[in-house]
């Protein structure tokens, strides 16, 4: 249990950051799910648009510290290749 005033403050700050980061992760997953659904539906136009909207969200997750840079890069790359294969 937190005893010092500073440790109590850190606990409050951690809870606030946790809530913000949880919302960010959820938002990113929603965008990724939209791309996945468009790919599984087989609609290249919708998939391309969904990917274009998901890429900035992934990049924002990196800058905000929610995702690792390589994780976001890997996800973008794999989605882009799947969308490209769908278009071809």
N, C-alpha and C positions, 0 to 999 in steps of 0.2 A: 504494500500500500504506500502511496506517495505521502511523504511526511513534510518535506520542506516546501516553502511557497513556490520555489522554482520548479520542483518536480510536479507540483499540482498544476502549475501553469503549463508545463510541457504536456501533461496528460490532456488538458483542455485543448491545446493546440493540435495534438496528435488526433484527437477525435474529430476536430474540424477538418483537418487535412484528409483524414480517412473518408469522410463524407464527400468531400469535393472530388477526390480521386476515384471513389466508387462511381460517382455520377459520370465522370469522364470515361472510365472504362466501359460503363454501360452504353454510353453514347457511341463509342467507337465500335462496340460489338453490334449495335443496331445497324450502323452503316455497313459493316462487314456482312451481316446477315442479309441485307438488301441485295448486295452483290451476289451472294451465294444463291439466293432465291431466283434472281434474274438468270444466272447461269443454268440452274436446274430447270428453269422454265424454257430455256433454249432461245431466249430473245436477245440477240446481239446488241440491238440499239439500246435497250433498257440496261443491259449489263454494262455497256460502255459508260453510260451516264451515271450509273450507280458507282462504278469504279472511280470516275472523275470526282465524284463527291466524297468518296471514302478516302482517297489519297490525302487530301489536306487534313482530315480528321486524324489519320494515323500519324502524320507529321506533327500535328499539334500535340498528340499524346507523347511524342518523343520530347518535344521542347518543354512540356510540363512535367516530365519525369514519370509518367505513368507507364510508358513502354520503353524498352531498350531500343536503341537505334537499329541494331541488326535485326531485331524481332520485327519491327515495323517494315524494314526494308525487305525482309524475307516474305512477309505477308503480301506486300504490294507486288513483289515480283511474281509470286505464285498466282495471285489473282489475275494479274495482267496477262500472264501466259495462258491461263484458262479462258479469259475473255477473248484473247487473240485467236485461240484455237476454235472458239465458238463462232467467231466472225468468218474464219476461213472455210 
